[in-house]
Amino acid sequence: MHTYRLAQAGICALVIWAGQSAPALANSIRLACDTGAFQTIVDGGVGDQNPAVDVVQHTFVCNEPDWTATVTLIGRTVPGLSATTILTDAVITNTTGNPVSDRIIFGQTFPAILPPNASTASLNGSFDDVSGALLIGSADIRFNPLVQAPATPIGLISPPAAVAVGPPVPFAGNSGPVPVDRNRPATSQLGFINFDLGTIGDTIRLPDSARITTFTTLLAMPEPGSIGLLLVGLLGLVTGSMAAATSHPSSRPGHSATRSRRRGLGDIVGDQILRE
C-alpha cells in the first residue's frame, strides 16, 4: 500500500505540474524580414495554414529593396515535452545585383517544457544561382539559434561560403544538444539567419533546413534506474496495484484466496524498479 501511494503521488504531481504549465502560452510562430516588425501566427488563428492541433504553419514573403525571400515556417509542440521550429522551403535571392548583407529572424513560443531541458539545431541547404550564370558570385550563411529568455546560445552553424563556383553548392551543419536550464521551463526559441549574396541571381535554398528543437530531458534518459524508467515504473506500479485491488481472488465469492493471480505489466516493471 505504501508503494502504491508513493507511485500515485509522484504521477499526480507530474500531471498537475504539466497541467498548470501547458495552458500558460499558446503555440505560435513569428518571422521578421531584415529589421522589420515580427509577423506572428497563432495555432488555430488567422493565417495558420495547418489545421492540426499543436502545429502552426505559415508561408511568409519578404520583399526587400535588393532581395526577396519566400519562407515556410512550422512550429510543432508536444505540450510539456518538446517543441520544434522548422524553417523550410525557403528561397532567398539577390534581385538587383547590389551586394546584400541581411538577415531573417524566426521564432516560436510554446507551452512550457518540463525542466531540465536541452536544445539542438541543424542547417541543411545549398547555394545556387537563378540568373543563368555559370558561377555563383558569392553566397554565405550563418545560423545562430537561441532558446529561452534570457537567450541561451545553442551553437553557431556557419558553413563555408561559395565564391565563384558552379551551382549548386550544398551545405549542412548541426549543433547541440546544449543543456538549457535545470530549474526553469523553456517557453520560446529564436533563430537568426544572417546571409550575404554578392551578385544578381545569387540564391540560398533551405529545404526543410533551419531547425531548432527543445525537449525535456526528464523523460529522455534510457538507462535502467533513470528518471524515465522510474516514471514508467511508477505508472506500472499504479496500474498493477489497482488491478490487484479490484481482481484479487479473495475479494470474489467462490474463489480460493490461495489461487495465484496472473502477473501483468505493472508487476513486471515494478519488480524492475525494486531491483534497481
N, C-alpha and C positions, 0 to 999 in steps of 0.2 A: 504493500500500500504506500509506503514511503517513497519507493522508486517511482511508482505511478504518479504520485502528486508532484514530485520534483520534475518529472518529464513534462507533465501537463502545465506546470507553472512556467517552465522555460519556453515552451512553444507559445503559450499565451502571451508572454512578454514580447516575443519576436513579432507575433501577429499584430499586437497592439501598437508596437513601435512603427511598423510599416504602415499600418492603417492611419496613424496620426500624421506621418510624414508625407505619404504619397499624394494626398489631395492638395497639399500646400501650393504646388506650382503646376500649371498646365504644361503640356508638351508643346513647344513652339520652336520655330526656326527663324533666322534673320540673316540678311545679307546687305552689305553696303558696297557700292562701286566707288573706287577712289576714296575720297574722304567724305562722301555724301552721307545722308541720313540712312539709317537702317530701315529696310522694309521687313516687317515682321508678319509671319503667318502662324496662326494658332491651329492646333489639331482640331478638325471638325468645324473650323471657322471659315470665313470668306477667303478664298484663294487656295484652300487646301485641295490639292488635286488627287489625293489618295483617300478613299472612303474608309480604309481600315482603321480600327481603334488603335491608339498608341503609335500611329505612323502619320507623320505630316510631311507633305511634299509640295514643292512649287518650283516652276521654271522662271528664273529671273533673267532680265535682259539689261545689259549695261551699254549705253550709247555715250561714249566719252569723245572729246574733240579729236583724239588721234587713235582711238582703238574702240573696238566693240567686243562684247562677250555675251554668250548665251550659256547659262549655268542652271542645272537642275540640282536642287538641294533637298535632301531627305533626312528627317530626324526620326529615329526609331527608339523606343524605350520599352523595357520591361520594368514597370514601376517598382522602385526599391532595390532593383538588382543591377540594371545596366542601362546604358544609353549609347547610341551610335549615330554620329553625324557623317553623312556621305555627300560630298560634292562630286557630281557625276555628269556625264555628257556635256562637259564644258569645252567651249572653243573660244579662245582669246586671240584676237587678230589685230595687227598694226594696219590701219586703214589709210594712212596718209603718207607714210614714208618718214615722218618726223620721228626721231628716237623716242621711245616710250619707256618710262620707268615708273611703275604704278603698282596698285595693289587691289585685291578683292578681300573683304573681310566677311567671314560667315560664322554662324554660331547656332547653338541650341540651348534652350532652357528646359529642364525636365523635372519630374517628381524626384524628391531626394533619394539618393542611392546610399544604402547602408554603409557606414564606415566599419572597418577600414576599407579603403578603396584604392584602385590603381588605374592608370590610363595608358593607352597605346595609340600610335598614329602611323599612317602609311601614305605614300605618294606613288602613283603609277601613271605614266602618260608618255607623251612624245612631243618633240619639237618638229614643226612642219612648215611648209610654205604653200600658200594658196594663190600666189600670183603667177605661177607657171615658171618661176625662176629655177635654174638648176641647182642653186645653192641657197641655203638659209643664210641671211645676212648675219644676224646674231640673235640668240634667244637664251634666256636664263630664267630660272625659277627657284624660289626659296620658300619653303613651307614651314611656318612657325606655329605649332599647335600649343594651346594653353588649356588648362582646366581650372575651374573654381574661381572664386573671388575671395581674397586676393589671388591673382593668377599664379599658377604653378606651371612652369615650362615642362612640356613632355619631351622635347628634344628637337632641335632644328634639323630639317631634312633639306639638303642643298646639293642636288646632283650637278655634275659638270655641265657648263654651258655649251651650246652648239654655236660655233662660229665658222662661217664659210665652208660648210659641209653639206653634202646632199641629204635631202629629207627622205623619209622621216628618221629622226634620231630618238630612240626610246630611252626612257629613264625610269628609275624606281628607287625607293628607299623606305626604311622603317625606323621607328624609334619607340622606346619603351620595352616592357612595361615599367612605368615610373610610379612608385608609391605616392599617393597624393596626400592623404590625411588619415590618421588613425582615430581621430576623435569626432570630426565633423562630417556630416553627409555631403556628398557632391550634388550640385544642382545646375551646373552650367559648364559649357566648354566653348572654345573660340579658336578659329583658325585664320591665320594671316597668309594669303597667297601673294607674295611680292614677286614681280616679274619685270623683265626687260625685253623689249622687242625692237631691233635696230632699224629694219627697213620695211617697206610696204610688203604686205603679204606674209611676213614672219608670224608664225602661229604657234600657240601652245594648245595641245589637246589633252584633256583629262577624262578619259572614260572610266567611270567608277573608281576615281582615283584618290582624291584627298579625303582621308577618313580619320576620324577620332572616335575612340571607344573608351568609355569609363565604366568600370564594373566593381562590384563589391568583392573583396577577397574573403569575406566571411564564409561564403559557401563554395569557394573555389580552391579548397585545399584537399587534394585527393589522398593524402597519406592516411593510413589507418590511425585512429586516435585523434585525428584533426577535428576542428570545429564542424566542418562539413559533414563528416561521418557521425559526429556526435548528434547533430540536429536530426539527421536521418534516423539515427538510432533512437533518439528520444521519441520521434514520431512513431517508430516501430513499437517502442515500449508502450506508448499510449494506446495504439490500436490493439496490440496484443493483450494488454491488461483489460481493456474494455471488453474484448471478445471473451476473455476468461470469465469476467464478472457476469456476463449475460448467458454464457453457454456452459458453465461448469456443471458436470454431471450431477453433483449433489444438489443443485438448485432445481432439477427437473424431476418430477414424480416418476417413479418406475425405473429409474436408472441408478446403478450402483455407484457409490462415491469413489470406489476404487478403480473404476474404469478410466483408463488414460485418455486424455483429450488429444486431438491432432495438433501438432505444432505448426504455427503459422509464421509469416514473415516477421511479425513483431517479436516473436520469441527468438528467432534466429539472429536478427540484428541486435536485439537486446543482449543476447549472450556475447556477441562480439564486443559490445561496449563494456560489459562487465569484465571480460578477459583483458581489455586494454587497461 
